[in-house]
């Protein structure tokens, strides 16, 4: 496999507040990374920094050899970053179909393929964003990122607050996108066992630094280590 993402000595935050400290990370083409950690450890800041939504204080970010460090968000999207933030950021005043067609770029993922991936959205093509459930909005947010035809998909807590049946639908879709389609992804999730099962690598953040990195299956097989890293008491 070839290198896709290289993060070197990254420091970033909001304004003068530095949240990430000297973070380095490597992701190969086609790999999925589970990014874990307790609340407030810097996971969302890391995702937002890759997408260009924070202040970068130091270090470098390379995607497929291109230095993204000083590029604004829209140029990072054009370079291959597909971002699904916690807030989803769909256009709520547009229909489902307009949300997808407004941002679509040429490539393997089209609105039609998104509808095939998420049949619920196919049934609601003419519905406004405001008329969708939380789970449907999340599916639409993922679909909008896919039709950008990115090199790297960033998912920030995609299963947060969703009904169990929707969680399973999204997990199946994410598994297909990454495992069958081979799209690289970084997934932040509060339920590590769910996401480690469909990931290649795992990294744990604590106080803005990476304190553990390993194969996902290796970490999943050590629940006591995982609990200790995440501060979970048995």
Wavefront OBJ file of the C-alpha trace (Angstrom):
o trace
v 0.000 0.000 0.000
v 1.082 3.570 -0.623
v 1.053 6.388 1.879
v -2.085 8.567 1.830
v -1.984 10.795 4.915
v 1.069 11.967 6.818
v 0.701 14.210 9.861
v 3.944 15.526 11.303
v 4.331 17.193 14.723
v 0.901 18.801 14.482
v -0.109 21.457 17.014
v -3.495 23.142 16.630
v -6.451 24.615 18.451
v -8.830 27.556 18.543
v -7.404 31.057 18.606
v -4.467 31.077 20.992
v -5.663 27.935 22.808
v -3.581 24.931 21.759
v -5.478 21.617 22.009
v -3.281 19.262 19.965
v 0.390 18.911 20.867
v 3.018 17.422 18.552
v 0.723 14.813 16.954
v 2.224 12.566 14.274
v 0.287 9.933 12.340
v 0.545 7.903 9.145
v -2.328 6.330 7.194
v -1.908 4.128 4.146
v -4.125 4.162 1.060
v -7.271 2.105 1.705
v -6.867 1.986 5.490
v -9.437 2.989 8.102
v -8.317 4.512 11.406
v -10.425 4.398 14.576
v -9.598 7.557 16.552
v -10.512 7.001 20.188
v -10.292 8.831 23.488
v -12.341 10.259 26.305
v -14.405 13.413 25.827
v -12.297 16.547 25.552
v -9.054 14.819 24.554
v -8.759 16.457 21.122
v -10.410 13.996 18.733
v -12.794 16.505 17.152
v -10.037 19.117 17.068
v -7.857 16.674 15.111
v -10.617 15.988 12.566
v -11.418 19.701 12.299
v -7.741 20.518 11.815
v -7.429 18.074 8.926
v -10.490 19.743 7.381
v -9.053 23.228 7.910
v -11.492 24.454 10.558
v -9.025 25.263 13.358
v -5.886 27.341 13.817
v -2.780 25.320 13.053
v 0.128 26.387 15.282
v 2.773 24.014 13.981
v 3.547 20.888 12.013
v 2.468 19.660 8.600
v -0.385 17.727 6.979
v 0.229 15.903 3.692
v -2.524 14.172 1.690
v -1.254 12.063 -1.217
v 1.946 14.098 -1.067
v 0.189 17.496 -1.185
v 0.848 19.863 1.735
v -2.535 20.956 3.103
v -1.172 22.877 6.080
v -1.899 26.371 4.781
v -4.909 25.639 2.583
v -8.435 26.840 3.470
v -11.228 24.283 3.924
v -12.619 24.504 0.390
v -9.189 23.843 -1.134
v -8.703 20.852 1.190
v -12.044 19.480 -0.026
v -10.863 19.897 -3.607
v -7.606 18.122 -2.690
v -9.535 15.100 -1.428
v -10.835 15.673 2.114
v -14.443 14.557 2.687
v -15.636 15.842 6.072
v -18.704 14.805 8.061
v -18.645 16.988 11.208
v -20.697 16.368 14.345
v -23.065 19.159 13.292
v -23.614 17.391 9.912
v -23.782 20.772 8.092
v -26.391 19.751 5.527
v -28.321 22.488 3.706
v -31.588 22.244 5.623
v -33.470 24.576 3.272
v -32.650 22.384 0.241
v -34.096 19.013 -0.702
v -32.131 15.803 -0.289
v -31.454 15.714 -4.024
v -30.369 19.361 -4.104
v -27.998 18.729 -1.178
v -26.267 16.007 -3.167
v -26.241 17.564 -6.631
v -25.088 20.977 -5.353
v -21.705 19.632 -4.242
v -21.173 16.577 -6.485
v -17.838 16.223 -8.281
v -17.046 13.755 -11.078
v -16.019 10.327 -9.872
v -17.193 6.926 -8.705
v -19.692 8.279 -6.163
v -22.771 9.926 -7.692
v -26.125 10.850 -6.112
v -27.565 7.681 -7.675
v -24.970 5.541 -5.880
v -25.699 7.330 -2.607
v -29.388 6.466 -3.017
v -28.435 2.858 -3.588
v -26.298 2.929 -0.430
v -29.037 4.650 1.602
v -32.492 3.598 0.325
v -34.104 5.836 2.966
v -32.686 8.870 1.161
v -33.947 7.585 -2.192
v -37.460 7.601 -0.734
v -37.018 11.181 0.496
v -35.298 12.842 -2.477
v -37.789 15.712 -2.554
v -37.873 16.245 1.230
v -36.178 19.290 2.713
v -33.334 18.781 5.166
v -35.600 20.040 7.943
v -38.044 17.204 7.215
v -35.501 14.447 7.855
v -34.933 12.532 11.074
v -31.549 12.759 12.787
v -30.497 9.438 11.289
v -31.549 10.495 7.793
v -29.665 13.771 8.190
v -26.563 11.789 9.131
v -26.971 9.581 6.054
v -27.301 12.708 3.926
v -24.177 14.218 5.511
v -22.226 11.060 4.645
v -23.700 11.092 1.134
v -22.676 14.730 0.612
v -19.111 13.863 1.587
v -19.080 10.861 -0.750
v -20.250 12.757 -3.850
v -17.197 14.993 -3.433
v -15.332 11.785 -4.357
v -12.699 12.269 -1.669
v -9.438 10.452 -1.097
v -10.009 10.498 2.684
v -13.335 10.457 4.551
v -13.452 12.073 8.018
v -16.362 10.950 10.221
v -16.804 12.678 13.579
v -19.019 10.530 15.831
v -21.316 9.382 12.996
v -23.379 7.130 15.318
v -23.960 9.707 18.060
v -27.514 9.798 19.438
v -29.037 7.547 16.783
v -31.557 4.731 17.193
v -30.014 1.222 17.207
v -31.559 0.271 13.854
v -30.065 3.404 12.244
v -26.692 2.694 13.884
v -26.650 -0.734 12.230
v -27.605 0.750 8.830
v -24.813 3.317 9.059
v -22.269 0.732 10.219
v -23.128 -1.474 7.239
v -22.752 1.516 4.914
v -19.421 2.568 6.443
v -18.147 -1.004 6.220
v -19.094 -1.112 2.536
v -17.523 2.285 1.811
v -14.247 1.355 3.474
v -13.958 -2.421 3.182
v -15.574 -3.048 -0.202
v -14.979 0.287 -1.936
v -11.529 0.807 -0.379
v -12.029 4.442 0.642
v -9.660 5.528 3.403
v -11.340 6.921 6.506
v -10.699 8.311 9.970
v -13.598 7.654 12.329
v -14.086 9.266 15.736
v -16.478 7.245 17.856
v -17.510 6.900 21.506
v -18.345 3.193 21.078
v -14.908 1.706 20.329
v -15.949 -1.930 19.954
v -18.344 -0.999 17.137
v -15.795 0.902 15.133
v -12.685 -1.198 15.857
v -14.423 -4.092 14.099
v -14.363 -2.239 10.780
v -10.998 -0.476 11.185
v -7.424 -1.384 10.281
v -5.616 0.909 12.691
v -6.418 2.477 16.046
v -5.060 5.550 17.801
v -5.957 6.881 21.240
v -5.714 10.570 22.097
v -5.284 11.894 25.625
v -4.742 15.555 26.490
v -4.068 16.373 22.868
v -1.379 13.770 22.238
v -1.426 10.219 20.853
v -0.805 7.826 23.744
v -1.409 4.566 21.870
v -1.281 3.373 18.263
v -1.728 -0.195 17.037
v -3.663 -2.508 14.750
v -7.382 -2.209 15.465
v -7.816 -5.968 15.943
v -4.945 -6.003 18.427
v -6.541 -3.284 20.561
v -10.019 -4.835 20.280
v -8.629 -8.115 21.626
v -7.320 -6.362 24.762
v -10.441 -4.948 26.475
v -8.618 -4.234 29.732
v -6.003 -2.136 27.917
v -8.751 -0.370 25.970
v -10.662 0.404 29.173
v -7.497 1.738 30.804
v -6.703 3.962 27.835
v -10.252 5.332 27.781
v -10.493 5.684 31.549
v -13.309 3.141 31.858
v -13.665 1.375 35.229
v -14.694 -2.257 35.101
l 1 2 3 4 5 6 7 8 9 10 11 12 13 14 15 16 17 18 19 20 21 22 23 24 25 26 27 28 29 30 31 32 33 34 35 36 37 38 39 40 41 42 43 44 45 46 47 48 49 50 51 52 53 54 55 56 57 58 59 60 61 62 63 64 65 66 67 68 69 70 71 72 73 74 75 76 77 78 79 80 81 82 83 84 85 86 87 88 89 90 91 92 93 94 95 96 97 98 99 100 101 102 103 104 105 106 107 108 109 110 111 112 113 114 115 116 117 118 119 120 121 122 123 124 125 126 127 128 129 130 131 132 133 134 135 136 137 138 139 140 141 142 143 144 145 146 147 148 149 150 151 152 153 154 155 156 157 158 159 160 161 162 163 164 165 166 167 168 169 170 171 172 173 174 175 176 177 178 179 180 181 182 183 184 185 186 187 188 189 190 191 192 193 194 195 196 197 198 199 200 201 202 203 204 205 206 207 208 209 210 211 212 213 214 215 216 217 218 219 220 221 222 223 224 225 226 227 228 229 230 231 232 233 234
